[in-house]
Amino acid sequence: MFTRAILRTSTPRLSSTINRFQFKSLQKTSKSFVRNISFELSEDQKAIQELARSFTKDYIIPVAAQYDRTGEYPHPVLEKAWELGLLNGQIPTEYGGTGLKDFESALVTEELAFGCTGIQTAIEANSLAQAPVILAGNHEQKKKYLGRMVESPLKSAYCVTEPSAGSDVAGIKTTAVRQGDAWVLNGQKMWITNGGVANWYFVLAKTDVNASAGKSMTAFIVERDWPGVSLGKKEINLGQRCSDTRGVFFDNVVVPDANRLGQVGQGFKIAMGAFDITRPTVAAGAVGLAHRALHEASAYAVTRKTMGKQISEHQAVAFMLADMAIGVETARMMVWKACFEIDQGRKNTYYASIAKAYASDVANKAATDAVQVFGGAGFNTDYPVEKLLRDAKIFQIYEGTSQIQRMIISRDIISRQS
């Protein structure tokens, strides 16, 4: 198809008079382009992927069920991840980080999520909080708040969602009022991942209640130990139970203007820009869970026997495994596409939303089908797939619901027609 496109642009009409030399020249042009769409990982990428895979096997899978039962925060696992450089991977090298691109981060996330998406989410929450600082922070802010994350295994959190403002970010009620060279912050955030363990928070607040949504908010970096910052109880969720999720309260918190992130009124743009970085990696987490569901279901299907043969030999079961594999492979490709676009410096919102929505649905279907393959055993906590089913649901909710992703996608499609 690509060669035909070149031929159409090279001549007024496709003609049989093109000589052998011209055709070979066109083939060379086509081949050089195809080499830029390789699905082969580089040696460095393979090494990063293998490091994450080994870490998951040695440090996540053995303890995942325990943390799910107790709901304890997996501090020892995150500390080990920090030691190996698997935590805070996208912090630029000039601030002490490894400077991973979104693509490499997605490779790591998928492997961690294969072991436990609760632990993976605890790790990923750092990246979400750091993304706005990487995007909009000045040198002093990056040095202070990103630098400290690589000096010790600290955590950070992204504070945008409120009790009455989840998908409707414009509805936030947290306010910041300018007083001299500082801002006074008041409000409540809800469902904040890493809320109880964070050293600092990215916080979005209204600074002009009369302005339009896109210009009414400003972003701030708020430290956990500042007066007026308090925490709600740890929420007991359906899945990903070891992830620390809770409310965060701000009562007359004085925030120096030096901790304002970006320009006044640009907070919404900064917060949404962070999602272009993090939604593909969240989608990678969903792919990791779906891959684990396929792994567990297929392993069980070749050992469990009914009616005198392995259940994998029953077409009904075999087709479920095939559908899981189709979902895993195609969702992974969409994640890679979304990561590739932003790593090339291009706006990837459309692709990030497709990856997030599709991979989330794939994870939920794969987990549901894995439970079905296990039958009654799948409904029991002695087997791993019921945890996958509980963990999967949140992918369709956090960092923008699947419905919000479809709104973004459809608006992009319609805008191209105008």
Salt bridges, closest charged atoms under 4 A:
GLU40 OE2 - LYS46 NZ 2.69
GLU43 OE2 - LYS46 NZ 3.71
GLU50 OE1 - ARG53 NH1 3.95
ASP68 OD2 - ARG390 NH2 2.72
GLU83 OE1 - LYS80 NZ 3.46
GLU110 OE2 - ARG332 NH2 2.68
GLU111 OE2 - ARG53 NH2 2.94
GLU162 OE2 - LYS189 NZ 2.84
GLU223 OE2 - LYS144 NZ 3.79
GLU223 OE2 - ARG148 NH2 3.50
GLU235 OE1 - LYS233 NZ 3.07
ASP244 OD2 - ARG246 NH2 2.81
ASP257 OD2 - ARG178 NH2 3.81
ASP257 OD1 - ARG260 NE 2.86
ASP276 OD2 - LYS347 NZ 3.71
GLU296 OE2 - ARG292 NE 2.75
GLU329 OE1 - ARG332 NH1 3.24
GLU341 OE2 - LYS337 NZ 2.91
GLU341 OE1 - ARG346 NE 2.86
ASP361 OD2 - ARG406 NH2 2.72
ASP369 OD2 - LYS365 NZ 2.72
GLU386 OE1 - ARG390 NE 2.91
ASP391 OD2 - LYS387 NZ 2.61
ASP412 OD1 - ARG416 NH2 2.67
